[in-house]
Amino acid sequence: MAQQHGIIVLIDVDNALQERTLDGNAYWFDNMKFLGSTGEGTGGLVTIVPGAYFLDGSQATEQVLNWLPASLGAVPPTVPRNYLAEQALQTDRDALAHLAAVGAGDEAEVGRIKEEVGVRAKQSRSAKGIPTAKILDATGHVAGSDAADTYNYPTPVITDITGPAVEQKIMYPAQYGSPDMIYDGWYWAATVDTSRPGIYSYTMHIQLHELVEREDGLVWQPVDLTCTSALEVMTDPKRNAFTGAGLGVLPLPEFPPVP
């Protein structure tokens, strides 16, 4: 069975949008540090991909990479996927209840209710994975009239993976559907040819979204950026992460003979 490599791409979306670059604003992590991955938590991650071989040295199986993007300082992706919708519905319920108690001509209270309801943003035609919904602030609550100034950044979206590792057919990336709804049921993965040791770089194409105020309202405007990482295919076979031993029966301590 192929070994699953998890790679997290954590992006400082606020700085990346201001500087229009992911250089210095993308932090990479994987679960292969125990085998020698370097650059954890930086923009220079090199993910170790161990070989998988039979006893005669022939390749036994490919390895699998999985990428998941995340936004630094935003509502965590581990909250329920219906969190945004529930927040929007609850503010609508609260506003209706308060509106029923407002007296005629109380414009100040009506203005407060409008602020409580929040605002919605439309999706640009070229935006990917951003629904038309109310804007949340950085704390996860519905934002008011200042939504364009402080808001919760949507999760970055991976749109493609290119570079030498793909061109040389070291890895074969694709987007897959999954029951895991944390990332809307989609994620990027790739199989890796472990029969060709070496270090190969690849380019991650990521779409960020910033809130832009137009004449017809707020719009999620896509911003496409790229960042690079690398993988190192090595000839060492897979081994047990707990014991350091190879595949097979786990090593057991010696026990004294039973009298």
N, C-alpha and C positions, 0 to 999 in steps of 0.2 A: 504494500500500500504506500502511496506517495506521502511524503511528510508535508504537513501544512505549515507554511511560513506566513505569519501575520505581520503586516507592515502598516503602521499608522503614520499618516502625513498630517501633522498638526500645524495649522497655518494661522499666523497673526494677521487676520483679514484686515483689520483697521489700518495697520502700517502698510500692508501690501497694496491696498487701494490708494493710499496717499502717495506711496512711492512708485506705484505701477510696476512693481517687480516682486518676485518671490525670493530673490537673493537676500539672505539674512532674515527672511520672514517665514521660512518653512523649516519645521523641526521633524526629523524622521526617527522612528523607533521600530525595532523588530523584536522577535522572540528568539533570536539565534545568537545572542551575545555569548552564551555558554560555549558555543562552538567557534567563536572568534570574530563575529560581526564587529565592525569598528565604526566610530562616528555616531554612536547612539545619542539622540537628542540634539543633533546638529543638522546642518544642511549637507553634510558630507558622509552620509551613511553608506557603508559597503556591506551588503547582506551576504553572509556566508551561505552557500548552497552545497551541502555535502553530497557526494556521490552515493548511488545505491547500486551495488554490484553483487553478482553471484560469486561463488568461491572461485570460479575460473576467470574472474576479472571482467566478464561481460556485463553490460549495463542491465540492471534488474528493472528499474522503473524510473519515470521522470519525477521531479519534485514540483511542488505547486506553491506559487506565491499568491497572496491575497492582500489587496490594498484597501484601506479604509481612510477617507479624509475626515478631518474634524476641524472645527473653528475654535481658536483660542479666545477665551473670554465670553463665549456665547452659552446659551442654554445647552446643557450636555445632551449629546445624542441618545443617551440612555433613558431619557424620560419617555413616557408613552407617546406613540406617534400621534395620538388624538389630543395631545396637550394643547396645541394651538387652537384647534377647533373648540375644545371645551372652554378655554379661556374666553374666546369670542362669544360663545353662546351665553356664558355666565354674565358677561358684561351687558349683553342685550337684555337678559332677564332683569338684572338689577336696574338698568335704565328704564325699562317699562314700568317696574314697580315704583320707582321714584317719580316718573312722569305722571303716574296716576294720582300722586299726592301733591303735585304742584298746583298752586293756585293760578288763576287767570292773571296774565300780565307780569308774572314773576320771571322776567327775562334773565336775571342773574342765575336763578336756579336752573333754567333751561340751558343756559350756557355751560353750567357745571355738568349737566347730564350729557351734553354733546361731547365734552372732554372725556367723560367716563366711558362713553361708547367706543371711542377710539377712531382710527382711520384705516382704510384699506389701501393696498397697493396692487396695481395691475402687473401682469407679467409681460415683459417684452417678448416679441416674437422669437428672438434668438436666445432667450433665457431657457435654461434647462433645469427641470426639477423644482421650480419655484411656483407654488400655488398662489392664486389670487386670494389673499386672506388679510386679516387684520395684522397690523404691525405690533410686534412685541418690543418692549424696551430691553435693556441689558439684563434686567432682573427677571425677565420672563412674564412681566405684566403688560397688559395692553397699553400702548403708548397713546398719548393724546395729540394735541396739535403740534407738538414739537417732535413728532416721530421722525422727521427728516434729520434731526440733529443727534438723537440718541436712539439706537434701535439694536435689536438682536440680529446678528448676522446669520443668514442661512448657511447650512452646511455646504462647504465647497463641493463642486461636482467634477469628478474626473471625466474628461471627454475623450481622451486618447492616450496611448502609450507608444512612443516611437524611439528611435535611436539605434546605435550599433547593436545592442543586444537583440533587437527585433530584426534589424536588417540582416544580421548574420545568422538568423534563425537559431539563436540560443534559447530564446523564450518566445512563446506564442500567446500574447495577451488577448483577452476578450472580456466583454461584459456579460454577466450572468444574472439570472433571476434567482431569488432565494426566499424562503419563508421568513427570513430575518427582516422584520419591518423597520428596524432602526434606521436603515439607509434606504427606505422606500422599496425594499425588496430587490435592490440591484447592487451589485458590487463588481469590481474588476479583479480578475485573477489571470494567472498565466502558468502554463507548464514549462519546465526548464529542462533542456537537454543536458544531462550531467556527464555526458561522455566527452565533453570538450572543456577541460579545465582552463581557467583564465579569469581575468577581470573584465567585465563588460558594462559599459554605462548605458543608461536609458533616460529618456526624457518623458516627464509626466506633464500632460496638458490638463490644466485645471481652470475651471470657470468659477469666478467669484461673482458676487452680486452686490451692488450698492444701490441705495435708495436715492432716486433722482426726482426732484419736483418739477413737473411740467404744468402746462396750462390746464390740461385735463386731469390733473391729479398726480399722485405718487406712482412711480413705475420702478420695478426692479430692473436695473440696467446691467447686463452681463459684461464682465471684464475677463478676457481670456489671457492667462499667463502660463508660463512654463517653469519647471524646476527639474533638476537632474539628480539622479542617484546611480548606484552601481550594484552589481552582484558579483560575487567571486565564487566560481564553481571550483571545488577542490576534489581531490581524488579520495579523500578519506571517506569511508562508508558511514552510514548512519549509526549512531550509538545511543544507548539509553541515557537520558538526561539526568536520571537520579543516581545511577551507579557508574556511568562512564563506560559500561560494558557494551559489547556489540549486541546484535539481535540474537534472540534465543532465550534459553532459560536464565532467569535472574540468578546471580551468584548468591549462595547461601553460606552463612558461617558454619564452621564445623561444630558439631555437637558431641559431647562425650558419649561413649557407648552406654547403653542402658544395662545396668547390672542384672 
